[in-house]
Amino acid sequence: MEEKRRSPLIASIASLIDPGLGLVYNVAFKKGIIVTISFLVAVALLFIVGALKSFVGGLIVVSFYFIARIYFIIDSFWRARKYSQAILTRFNRWYFYATYILLSVSKFLRLEWNRQS
């Protein structure tokens, strides 16, 4: 496999789009998928439990959500900076990133659709 430089800026932007995408970009594929699935399950459970119905519950949930998002943005930035040269895998291709972004956006659209129904 080829070795390529990882950009901290691109890693941060990817993590801003989806917390796991920044990790996948930094060649931490398994951790990225686990983080993405964890965020999806957490958001789904919040809708099921109804924690967002009360002000305090919603405030706590939103606070934890943004703290976790900021953590993964910073983690992706520092991981790209620390491991600037990475051996790319078959998952580090533009079409994989595009598919990942589409799936990430669609999961939130599905949750929004279910919430309105």
C-alpha positions, -999 to 999 in steps of 0.1 A, spaced: 0 0 0 11 35 -5 21 59 22 5 94 22 5 124 44 -26 130 66 -38 166 68 -50 178 103 -73 203 87 -90 177 65 -92 153 95 -109 180 115 -134 188 88 -142 152 82 -148 147 119 -170 178 119 -192 161 92 -193 128 112 -172 119 143 -161 86 128 -151 100 94 -121 118 108 -109 86 124 -114 67 91 -94 94 73 -66 89 98 -65 52 90 -83 42 123 -111 24 104 -125 2 131 -125 29 157 -143 53 132 -170 28 125 -175 21 162 -178 58 170 -203 63 142 -224 34 153 -222 46 189 -235 81 179 -263 66 159 -274 43 187 -272 71 213 -293 94 192 -319 66 185 -321 58 222 -326 95 230 -356 95 208 -369 62 221 -365 72 258 -377 107 252 -349 124 270 -353 155 248 -389 162 260 -378 179 292 -357 210 292 -331 197 317 -328 163 299 -325 180 265 -298 204 279 -278 175 294 -281 154 262 -271 183 239 -242 192 261 -228 157 261 -233 155 223 -214 187 216 -186 178 241 -182 144 224 -182 161 189 -155 186 200 -135 158 215 -135 138 183 -126 168 162 -96 176 184 -87 138 185 -87 136 147 -67 168 144 -40 155 168 -40 120 154 -34 134 119 -6 156 132 10 128 152 8 102 124 14 126 95 26 97 73 0 69 71 -1 37 51 -34 39 33 -58 10 32 -85 1 7 -109 23 27 -89 55 21 -104 63 -13 -126 92 -23 -156 70 -32 -155 54 3 -155 88 19 -184 100 -3 -204 68 6 -196 73 43 -209 110 41 -241 100 23 -248 73 49 -240 97 77 -264 123 63 -291 98 56 -291 84 91 -301 118 105 -326 124 78 -342 91 87 -343 100 123 -359 134 115 -384 117 92 -394 93 120 -397 121 145 -421 140 123 -443 110 115 
